Amino acid sequence: MDFELSEELKMLKEMAYRFAQAEFSGVSHECDEGEKYTAEIRKKAAENGLVGAWVPEEYGGPGAGILGNAIVTEELSKVDMGIGLNIVAATFGCEAIYDYGTEEQKKAYLPRVCSGEWVSAGAFTEPNAGTDVAGYKTRAVKDGDDYVINGNKMFITNATVCDFMVAQCITNPDQKKHNSFSLIIVPADAKGITRNKIHGKMGIRSSDTGEIAFEDVRVPQSNLVGVEGNGFRQLMHFFDTTRVMVAAQALGLSEACLDTCVKYVKERTAFGAPLGTYQLTQMKLTEMAIRIEALRGLVYKSAWLIDENRPDYTLAAMAKYFGGQTAVFCANAAVELHGGYGYIDEYAVQKWYRDAKILELYEGTKEAEIMTIGRVLQAR
Ligand SMILES: Cc1cc2nc3c(=O)[nH]c(=O)nc-3n(C[C@H](O)[C@H](O)[C@H](O)COP(=O)(O)OP(=O)(O)OC[C@H]3O[C@@H](n4cnc5c(N)ncnc54)[C@H](O)[C@@H]3O)c2cc1C
């Protein structure tokens, strides 16, 4: 058993962190306040091999695997989770193309996203159905060689900045619910698409989130990803791997909270001694450290197993479930340890507290992860 990262992964980790410090720190506050998407930083990240780190070299990526991608995500999230998401979620949706797409689709989309030229989106959630994936209503009806798509998508990351999206649509309404869906690639500039940015998010405000409406949107049937009618199962499998990325975001944010607090409690004094000398302070730091260590184990192991072709998707769901709660716990403790200063936007912990909550919501709420894990435990 070897818990040591390879030399390549250590170098990638260091490089990703240095990149985030150099590129994010100076603009983090401004992008958070102004809800600014960071296209230039994403392009620079692509030049450094940080976009689509999981994409194999044959499709234009650096081929760092799911573990490499988790490590990049962790390091970027230590500095600014929103700007980091603009980099690591630039490929969001492409996982389905890689897993199920044709060779032509892989070659057409993956290299252009990894190079920084294009941005992808995964358009699944709808205004009336999020957790209930089988409740989506968007329809794709065959007409000649095309699909004609009608419906609405909600809370889509990269909605107004993407060049294409992978959308979940009902193609086989006469089949049982779980056999009625298909994933379809839709160019963002197709006629009949309306995209609106959602303003006023609590956190990750530099990430672009929006609504997408499809009104008689025509795409060729060759844009189908995988097998028609298999979209539900394909999407469930898609989340199996993307959950690891969200758990890695949680890991990075939690580590940043702990590091910042350790420094702060050594400097800040109360009752004539540094805060760190008090056992109640040590209790908070200790609980943060233990949860982070446990989370790192879950994230790295679930990522590594996927790279080893021995995936344990229940472990990935556990990483996502525990990750959200660890980040929320650590960000809360960080604000408390900073006292009143933690409540002011001059201190990063205030932003991290707002950013952390999304980790318990997107890519499956924590309740959805419980459903996934609970089902498997009883089926074993
Ligand atoms: C910033 C942001 C970015 C996002 N990015 C994307 C994206 O790129 N692509 C995309 O498709 N979606 C995206 N989402 C959507 C996100 O994945 C959904 O919001 C999430 O899955 C929850 O769905 P919902 O909002 O419809 O809540 P609902 O499904 O309505 O759930 C509401 C509450 O009920 C609970 N609940 C639901 N069913 C059950 C049950 N059976 N038992 C117990 N509790 C239950 C949920 O856990 C939750 O607490 C994003 C959301 C946000 C906020």
The ligand as an SDF file (V2000), in Angstrom:
LIG
                    3D

 53 58  0  0  0  0  0  0  0  0999 V2000
  -24.9550   27.2800   -8.7400 C   0  0  0  0  0  0  0  0  0  0  0  0
  -25.6180   26.0790   -9.3090 C   0  0  0  0  0  0  0  0  0  0  0  0
  -25.0540   25.4270  -10.3830 C   0  0  0  0  0  0  0  0  0  0  0  0
  -25.6860   24.3130  -10.9620 C   0  0  0  0  0  0  0  0  0  0  0  0
  -25.1710   23.7360  -12.0840 N   0  0  0  0  0  0  0  0  0  0  0  0
  -25.8940   22.7920  -12.7470 C   0  0  0  0  0  0  0  0  0  0  0  0
  -25.4810   22.3110  -14.0240 C   0  0  0  0  0  0  0  0  0  0  0  0
  -24.4230   22.6960  -14.5550 O   0  0  0  0  0  0  0  0  0  0  0  0
  -26.2840   21.4200  -14.6720 N   0  0  0  0  0  0  0  0  0  0  0  0
  -27.4470   20.9620  -14.1410 C   0  0  0  0  0  0  0  0  0  0  0  0
  -28.1290   20.1880  -14.7870 O   0  0  0  0  0  0  0  0  0  0  0  0
  -27.8630   21.3890  -12.9050 N   0  0  0  0  0  0  0  0  0  0  0  0
  -27.1210   22.2990  -12.2130 C   0  0  0  0  0  0  0  0  0  0  0  0
  -27.5520   22.7600  -10.9890 N   0  0  0  0  0  0  0  0  0  0  0  0
  -28.7840   22.2360  -10.4270 C   0  0  0  0  0  0  0  0  0  0  0  0
  -28.5790   21.3800   -9.1990 C   0  0  0  0  0  0  0  0  0  0  0  0
  -27.9480   20.1790   -9.5250 O   0  0  0  0  0  0  0  0  0  0  0  0
  -29.9680   21.1810   -8.5590 C   0  0  0  0  0  0  0  0  0  0  0  0
  -30.3620   22.4310   -8.0210 O   0  0  0  0  0  0  0  0  0  0  0  0
  -29.9740   20.1080   -7.4960 C   0  0  0  0  0  0  0  0  0  0  0  0
  -29.7630   18.8500   -8.0920 O   0  0  0  0  0  0  0  0  0  0  0  0
  -31.2830   20.0820   -6.7040 C   0  0  0  0  0  0  0  0  0  0  0  0
  -32.4020   20.1070   -7.5510 O   0  0  0  0  0  0  0  0  0  0  0  0
  -33.5690   21.1610   -7.2790 P   0  0  0  0  0  0  0  0  0  0  0  0
  -32.9480   22.5070   -7.1470 O   0  0  0  0  0  0  0  0  0  0  0  0
  -34.6010   20.9810   -8.3190 O   0  0  0  0  0  0  0  0  0  0  0  0
  -34.1420   20.7670   -5.8660 O   0  0  0  0  0  0  0  0  0  0  0  0
  -35.2700   19.6590   -5.5730 P   0  0  0  0  0  0  0  0  0  0  0  0
  -34.9940   18.4240   -6.3290 O   0  0  0  0  0  0  0  0  0  0  0  0
  -36.6000   20.2990   -5.7180 O   0  0  0  0  0  0  0  0  0  0  0  0
  -34.9910   19.3800   -4.0380 O   0  0  0  0  0  0  0  0  0  0  0  0
  -35.3750   20.2850   -2.9950 C   0  0  0  0  0  0  0  0  0  0  0  0
  -35.0280   19.6060   -1.6640 C   0  0  0  0  0  0  0  0  0  0  0  0
  -35.7720   18.4010   -1.5280 O   0  0  0  0  0  0  0  0  0  0  0  0
  -34.8900   17.3210   -1.2920 C   0  0  0  0  0  0  0  0  0  0  0  0
  -35.4370   16.1020   -1.8820 N   0  0  0  0  0  0  0  0  0  0  0  0
  -35.8210   15.8730   -3.1640 C   0  0  0  0  0  0  0  0  0  0  0  0
  -36.2320   14.6180   -3.3020 N   0  0  0  0  0  0  0  0  0  0  0  0
  -36.1350   14.0250   -2.0950 C   0  0  0  0  0  0  0  0  0  0  0  0
  -36.4240   12.7220   -1.5780 C   0  0  0  0  0  0  0  0  0  0  0  0
  -36.8810   11.7440   -2.3670 N   0  0  0  0  0  0  0  0  0  0  0  0
  -36.1880   12.4680   -0.2730 N   0  0  0  0  0  0  0  0  0  0  0  0
  -35.7060   13.4400    0.5340 C   0  0  0  0  0  0  0  0  0  0  0  0
  -35.4160   14.6930    0.1150 N   0  0  0  0  0  0  0  0  0  0  0  0
  -35.6220   14.9790   -1.1780 C   0  0  0  0  0  0  0  0  0  0  0  0
  -33.5750   17.7430   -1.9290 C   0  0  0  0  0  0  0  0  0  0  0  0
  -32.4880   17.0180   -1.3780 O   0  0  0  0  0  0  0  0  0  0  0  0
  -33.5560   19.2030   -1.5550 C   0  0  0  0  0  0  0  0  0  0  0  0
  -33.1110   19.3550   -0.2420 O   0  0  0  0  0  0  0  0  0  0  0  0
  -26.8870   23.8400  -10.3820 C   0  0  0  0  0  0  0  0  0  0  0  0
  -27.4530   24.4740   -9.2680 C   0  0  0  0  0  0  0  0  0  0  0  0
  -26.8460   25.5940   -8.7500 C   0  0  0  0  0  0  0  0  0  0  0  0
  -27.4940   26.2950   -7.5900 C   0  0  0  0  0  0  0  0  0  0  0  0
  1  2  1  0
  2  3  1  0
  2 52  2  0
  3  4  2  0
  4  5  1  0
  4 50  1  0
  5  6  2  0
  6  7  1  0
  6 13  1  0
  7  8  2  0
  7  9  1  0
  9 10  1  0
 10 11  2  0
 10 12  1  0
 12 13  2  0
 13 14  1  0
 14 15  1  0
 14 50  1  0
 15 16  1  0
 16 17  1  0
 16 18  1  0
 18 19  1  0
 18 20  1  0
 20 21  1  0
 20 22  1  0
 22 23  1  0
 23 24  1  0
 24 25  2  0
 24 26  1  0
 24 27  1  0
 27 28  1  0
 28 29  2  0
 28 30  1  0
 28 31  1  0
 31 32  1  0
 32 33  1  0
 33 34  1  0
 33 48  1  0
 34 35  1  0
 35 36  1  0
 35 46  1  0
 36 37  1  0
 36 45  1  0
 37 38  2  0
 38 39  1  0
 39 40  1  0
 39 45  2  0
 40 41  1  0
 40 42  2  0
 42 43  1  0
 43 44  2  0
 44 45  1  0
 46 47  1  0
 46 48  1  0
 48 49  1  0
 50 51  2  0
 51 52  1  0
 52 53  1  0
M  END
$$$$
